[in-house]
Amino acid sequence: MLAANLGACGGSATHGDLPGLPHVFVIVMENRTVAEALGGPFTASLASQHGVASNYRAITHPSVPNYLALTSGSTWGITDDSYHVLPKQDLGTQLTTAGITWRAYMEGLGDGGCLNSPVPYDPGHNPFAFYGGRCPSNVVPFTAFAGDLANNTARFSWITPDRCHDTHDCPVATGDQWLRQTVGQIKSSTAWKNHGFLFITWDEDDGSADNRVLTLVVASGHRESKAAYDHYSLLATIEDLLGVGRLGAAAQAHAMLDLVPVGI
């Protein structure tokens, strides 16, 4: 079963990398309505075969506060897409403290580093650069993902596509094809076959007040949930799966239990 909620920021359970514990993968796409996202044939096939949170909403607009909500349980009062230095009270710091391996893969991250690598990389889509004012060593270029997946997969893997592959600047079809390749890699891996969970969400919709986005739970057969979920719910689910306490607003959120198979 899911690990128990061990409290808000600061509480954790140190499971390390014991055999049989889940590997959790997260992919964050950009700025599409549910209908637009489902316009990609591969994305639509995932929705027909796996878990769908059909009443899931982003927290706000624009992008940056949503990425912060997903990784810390708070928007920190930020209402723009600018860079801000924030306290180290985030999921990455939490996992490091608990002795749980993690990596964040940023497509397009290059010699300019977390803040100055050129487009199509976007520092605003790299939330781990905000906490403590710099990227931890766990943040690496996406080019490292295939090798890690084959040889030494972390318990938690966050994946940020570049501004084209996340469909921010390119058509849905482009991102859909990228998802086909990347999800195929994940589902073929040993880590996936050993209690793997993949969450795919969109940071926000196209700017509407409703802000409903597609969120997929790729773990078992088809399920649809009409429960009211949001980015805090996803963070709570990830933290419960990994056996650490819940950060910020995730402590009061409902985990996505009806989409996560029990008995892990």
C-alpha positions as CSV (number, residue, x, y, z in Angstrom):
1,M,0.0,0.0,0.0
2,L,1.0,3.6,-0.2
3,A,3.3,4.8,2.5
4,A,1.5,6.6,5.3
5,N,1.4,10.4,5.3
6,L,4.2,11.2,7.7
7,G,3.4,14.8,8.2
8,A,4.3,18.2,6.7
9,C,7.7,19.7,5.8
10,G,10.5,18.1,7.7
11,G,9.1,14.6,8.4
12,S,10.5,11.7,6.3
13,A,11.0,8.0,6.3
14,T,14.4,6.8,5.1
15,H,13.9,3.7,2.9
16,G,16.9,4.2,0.7
17,D,17.0,2.0,-2.4
18,L,15.7,-1.3,-1.0
19,P,14.5,-3.8,-3.6
20,G,10.8,-3.7,-4.5
21,L,10.2,-0.1,-3.6
22,P,8.7,1.9,-6.5
23,H,10.5,3.9,-9.1
24,V,8.6,7.1,-9.8
25,F,8.8,9.1,-13.1
26,V,7.3,12.5,-13.7
27,I,7.0,14.3,-17.1
28,V,5.7,17.9,-17.2
29,M,4.3,19.2,-20.5
30,E,3.2,22.8,-21.3
31,N,0.2,25.0,-21.8
32,R,-2.5,22.9,-23.4
33,T,-6.1,22.2,-22.7
34,V,-7.3,18.6,-22.1
35,A,-8.7,18.5,-25.6
36,E,-5.6,19.8,-27.2
37,A,-3.4,17.4,-25.4
38,L,-5.6,14.5,-26.3
39,G,-5.2,15.5,-29.9
40,G,-1.9,13.7,-29.9
41,P,-2.6,10.1,-30.9
42,F,0.0,8.6,-28.6
43,T,-1.2,10.7,-25.6
44,A,-4.8,9.6,-26.4
45,S,-3.7,6.0,-26.5
46,L,-2.2,6.3,-23.0
47,A,-5.4,7.9,-21.8
48,S,-7.4,4.9,-23.1
49,Q,-5.1,2.3,-21.6
50,H,-4.0,3.8,-18.2
51,G,-5.2,6.1,-15.4
52,V,-6.8,9.5,-16.2
53,A,-7.5,12.2,-13.7
54,S,-10.4,13.9,-15.6
55,N,-11.0,16.6,-13.0
56,Y,-7.5,17.8,-12.4
57,R,-6.6,21.4,-12.4
58,A,-3.4,23.4,-12.3
59,I,-2.9,25.8,-9.4
60,T,-2.6,29.2,-11.2
61,H,-1.1,31.0,-14.2
62,P,1.7,31.4,-15.4
63,S,4.0,28.4,-15.5
64,V,6.6,29.1,-12.8
65,P,4.3,29.0,-9.8
66,N,2.8,25.7,-11.0
67,Y,6.3,24.1,-11.2
68,L,7.0,25.3,-7.7
69,A,3.6,23.9,-6.5
70,L,4.5,20.5,-8.0
71,T,7.9,20.4,-6.2
72,S,7.4,22.2,-2.9
73,G,3.7,22.4,-2.2
74,S,3.7,26.2,-2.5
75,T,3.7,28.9,-5.1
76,W,5.7,31.1,-2.6
77,G,3.5,34.0,-3.6
78,I,5.1,34.1,-7.1
79,T,2.9,35.4,-9.8
80,D,5.3,35.7,-12.7
81,D,7.7,33.6,-14.8
82,S,10.9,35.2,-13.4
83,Y,13.6,33.5,-11.5
84,H,13.5,33.7,-7.7
85,V,15.8,32.3,-5.0
86,L,13.8,30.3,-2.6
87,P,14.5,28.3,0.6
88,K,15.6,24.7,0.2
89,Q,12.2,23.3,1.1
90,D,11.5,21.2,-1.9
91,L,11.1,17.6,-3.0
92,G,14.7,17.2,-4.1
93,T,16.1,18.4,-0.8
94,Q,13.6,16.2,1.0
95,L,14.6,13.1,-1.0
96,T,18.3,13.8,-0.5
97,T,17.8,14.1,3.3
98,A,15.9,10.8,3.3
99,G,18.7,9.0,1.4
100,I,16.5,8.4,-1.6
101,T,18.2,8.7,-5.0
102,W,16.7,11.2,-7.5
103,R,17.6,13.0,-10.7
104,A,16.0,15.8,-12.7
105,Y,16.6,15.6,-16.4
106,M,16.4,18.9,-18.3
107,E,16.3,18.7,-22.1
108,G,18.6,21.4,-23.6
109,L,20.6,22.0,-20.4
110,G,24.1,22.8,-21.6
111,D,27.3,24.6,-20.7
112,G,25.4,27.7,-19.7
113,G,24.1,25.8,-16.7
114,C,20.7,26.0,-15.1
115,L,20.1,29.7,-15.6
116,N,22.0,30.5,-18.8
117,S,21.6,27.6,-21.2
118,P,20.0,28.9,-24.4
119,V,16.5,28.3,-25.8
120,P,14.9,25.8,-26.3
121,Y,15.9,25.1,-22.7
122,D,13.9,27.2,-20.3
123,P,15.1,27.9,-16.7
124,G,11.6,28.6,-15.6
125,H,10.7,25.0,-16.3
126,N,13.5,23.8,-14.0
127,P,12.1,24.3,-10.5
128,F,15.1,22.7,-8.8
129,A,17.2,25.7,-9.8
130,F,15.1,28.0,-7.6
131,Y,15.6,26.3,-4.2
132,G,18.8,27.5,-2.6
133,G,19.7,29.7,-5.7
134,R,21.4,27.0,-7.7
135,C,21.0,23.6,-9.2
136,P,22.0,20.6,-7.1
137,S,24.2,18.0,-8.8
138,N,21.1,15.8,-9.2
139,V,20.0,18.1,-12.1
140,V,21.5,16.8,-15.3
141,P,21.0,17.1,-19.1
142,F,18.3,14.9,-20.6
143,T,21.0,13.2,-22.6
144,A,22.0,11.3,-19.5
145,F,18.5,9.7,-19.1
146,A,18.9,6.7,-21.5
147,G,22.1,5.6,-19.8
148,D,20.7,6.0,-16.3
149,L,17.6,4.1,-17.3
150,A,19.7,1.2,-18.6
151,N,22.2,1.0,-15.7
152,N,21.3,2.9,-12.5
153,T,17.8,4.4,-12.4
154,A,17.1,6.7,-9.5
155,R,14.1,6.1,-7.4
156,F,12.6,9.4,-8.5
157,S,13.1,10.8,-12.0
158,W,11.8,14.2,-13.1
159,I,11.8,15.0,-16.8
160,T,11.4,18.4,-18.3
161,P,11.3,18.5,-22.1
162,D,12.6,21.5,-24.0
163,R,10.3,24.3,-25.1
164,C,9.5,22.5,-28.4
165,H,9.0,19.0,-27.1
166,D,6.8,20.2,-24.2
167,T,4.6,21.9,-26.9
168,H,5.1,25.4,-25.5
169,D,6.6,26.5,-28.8
170,C,5.8,23.6,-31.1
171,P,2.6,21.8,-32.2
172,V,1.0,19.1,-30.1
173,A,2.1,16.5,-32.7
174,T,5.8,17.3,-32.0
175,G,5.4,16.8,-28.3
176,D,3.3,13.7,-28.8
177,Q,6.0,12.0,-30.8
178,W,8.6,12.9,-28.2
179,L,6.3,11.3,-25.5
180,R,6.0,8.2,-27.7
181,Q,9.8,7.8,-27.7
182,T,10.4,8.7,-24.1
183,V,7.5,6.8,-22.5
184,G,8.5,3.8,-24.6
185,Q,12.0,4.0,-23.1
186,I,10.6,4.1,-19.6
187,K,8.2,1.3,-20.1
188,S,10.9,-1.0,-21.5
189,S,13.2,-0.5,-18.5
190,T,13.9,-2.8,-15.6
191,A,13.1,0.0,-13.2
192,W,9.6,0.4,-14.8
193,K,8.9,-3.3,-14.5
194,N,9.9,-3.2,-10.8
195,H,7.0,-1.2,-9.4
196,G,7.2,1.7,-11.9
197,F,4.9,4.6,-11.9
198,L,4.8,7.3,-14.5
199,F,2.9,10.6,-14.0
200,I,2.4,12.9,-17.0
201,T,0.9,16.3,-16.4
202,W,0.6,19.7,-18.1
203,D,1.7,22.7,-16.0
204,E,-1.3,24.8,-17.0
205,D,-3.9,25.1,-19.7
206,D,-4.0,27.8,-22.4
207,G,-4.8,30.6,-19.9
208,S,-8.4,30.0,-18.9
209,A,-9.9,30.5,-15.5
210,D,-10.9,26.9,-15.3
211,N,-7.2,25.7,-15.8
212,R,-8.2,22.1,-16.2
213,V,-5.3,20.0,-17.5
214,L,-4.7,16.4,-18.5
215,T,-2.9,14.2,-16.0
216,L,-2.1,10.6,-16.7
217,V,-1.1,7.8,-14.3
218,V,0.7,5.2,-16.3
219,A,0.9,2.2,-13.9
220,S,-1.7,-0.4,-14.7
221,G,-4.9,-0.8,-16.7
222,H,-7.4,1.9,-17.6
223,R,-9.1,3.8,-14.8
224,E,-10.7,7.2,-14.8
225,S,-11.1,9.4,-11.7
226,K,-13.5,12.3,-11.5
227,A,-12.2,13.3,-8.1
228,A,-11.0,16.9,-7.8
229,Y,-7.2,16.8,-7.9
230,D,-4.5,19.4,-8.6
231,H,-0.7,19.7,-8.5
232,Y,-0.7,19.4,-4.7
233,S,-2.5,16.1,-5.0
234,L,0.2,14.9,-7.4
235,L,3.0,16.0,-5.1
236,A,1.2,14.2,-2.2
237,T,1.0,11.0,-4.2
238,I,4.6,11.1,-5.2
239,E,5.7,11.7,-1.6
240,D,3.5,8.9,-0.3
241,L,4.9,6.5,-2.9
242,L,8.4,7.4,-1.9
243,G,7.7,7.3,1.8
244,V,8.5,10.8,2.8
245,G,6.4,13.5,4.5
246,R,4.3,15.9,2.6
247,L,5.4,19.4,1.9
248,G,3.3,22.6,2.2
249,A,-0.2,22.3,0.8
250,A,0.4,18.7,-0.2
251,A,-0.2,17.9,3.5
252,Q,-3.9,18.8,3.1
253,A,-4.3,17.4,-0.4
254,H,-6.0,14.2,-1.3
255,A,-3.6,11.7,-2.9
256,M,-4.6,10.1,-6.1
257,L,-5.3,6.7,-4.5
258,D,-8.0,5.7,-7.0
259,L,-5.5,5.9,-9.8
260,V,-2.5,4.2,-8.0
261,P,-2.7,0.4,-7.8
262,V,-2.5,-0.8,-4.2
263,G,-0.4,-3.6,-2.9
264,I,3.0,-2.1,-3.9
